[in-house]
Amino acid sequence: MWYTVDSEYVTLSLIVTPRSSKNSFSRVEPQGIRVKIKAPPVEGEANKELVKFLSKRFKIPKSEIEIISGHNSRYKRVRMRLNDEIRNFIKESE
């Protein structure tokens, strides 16, 4: 499962592909959902771009998005407050 819901929060398992032509979700895989990010994986730029992308996509303040594991890996776990945008995204992706 690429997500877990815990009361008010959701944790997403992501596979991040940096240096893509645009920021977007790609497809669901057994390890997580693939996310394409424009920024290169240099000095945390891809992580910053990922948080910015998730914030805009799910209408959540950047301060409420936390990368809880995988800071230096393409496999990341991200925790954020659950809202209707995320619920709809999960339903559409299943």
C-alpha positions in Angstrom: 0.0 0.0 0.0 1.4 3.4 -1.0 -0.4 5.3 1.7 -1.5 5.0 5.4 -4.1 7.1 7.1 -3.7 7.9 10.8 -6.6 10.0 12.2 -5.8 13.5 10.8 -2.7 12.6 8.8 -1.7 10.6 5.8 1.7 9.2 5.0 2.6 8.6 1.4 5.3 6.3 0.0 6.9 8.1 -2.9 9.4 7.2 -5.6 10.9 10.5 -6.7 12.4 10.9 -10.2 14.4 14.2 -10.2 15.4 16.2 -13.3 12.1 15.6 -15.1 10.6 17.9 -17.6 7.7 18.8 -15.3 6.4 18.1 -11.8 3.7 15.4 -11.9 2.5 12.2 -10.4 3.3 9.3 -12.8 1.9 5.9 -11.7 1.3 3.7 -8.7 3.9 1.0 -8.2 4.3 -1.7 -5.5 6.8 0.4 -3.5 4.9 3.7 -3.8 3.5 6.3 -6.2 6.0 7.7 -8.7 6.5 11.4 -8.7 8.4 13.4 -11.3 10.2 16.5 -10.0 12.0 19.1 -12.2 14.7 20.0 -9.7 18.0 18.1 -9.6 18.9 16.0 -6.5 21.6 18.5 -5.4 21.7 20.1 -1.9 18.1 19.3 -1.1 16.7 21.1 -4.2 14.6 18.1 -5.2 13.1 17.7 -1.7 12.2 21.4 -1.6 10.6 21.2 -5.0 8.7 18.0 -3.9 7.3 19.8 -0.9 6.3 22.8 -3.0 4.6 20.5 -5.6 2.7 18.6 -2.9 1.7 21.8 -1.2 0.3 23.3 -4.4 -1.4 20.0 -5.6 -3.1 19.2 -2.3 -3.7 22.8 -1.1 -1.7 22.3 2.1 0.7 24.8 3.6 4.4 23.7 3.1 4.9 23.9 6.9 2.4 21.0 7.3 4.3 18.7 4.9 7.2 16.6 6.4 9.6 14.2 4.7 9.9 11.6 7.5 12.3 9.3 5.7 14.4 9.1 2.6 16.0 12.6 2.6 18.9 11.3 0.5 17.0 8.6 -1.4 14.5 8.5 -4.2 12.3 6.4 -1.9 10.6 8.8 0.5 7.9 8.8 3.1 6.0 12.0 3.4 3.5 12.9 6.1 0.9 15.6 5.8 -2.5 16.7 7.1 -5.4 14.8 5.5 -7.9 16.9 3.6 -10.5 16.4 0.9 -8.0 17.0 -1.9 -5.9 14.1 -0.7 -8.9 11.8 -0.1 -10.0 12.4 -3.7 -6.5 11.8 -5.1 -6.3 8.5 -3.2 -9.8 7.4 -4.5 -8.8 8.3 -8.1 -5.5 6.5 -7.9 -6.8 3.2 -6.6 
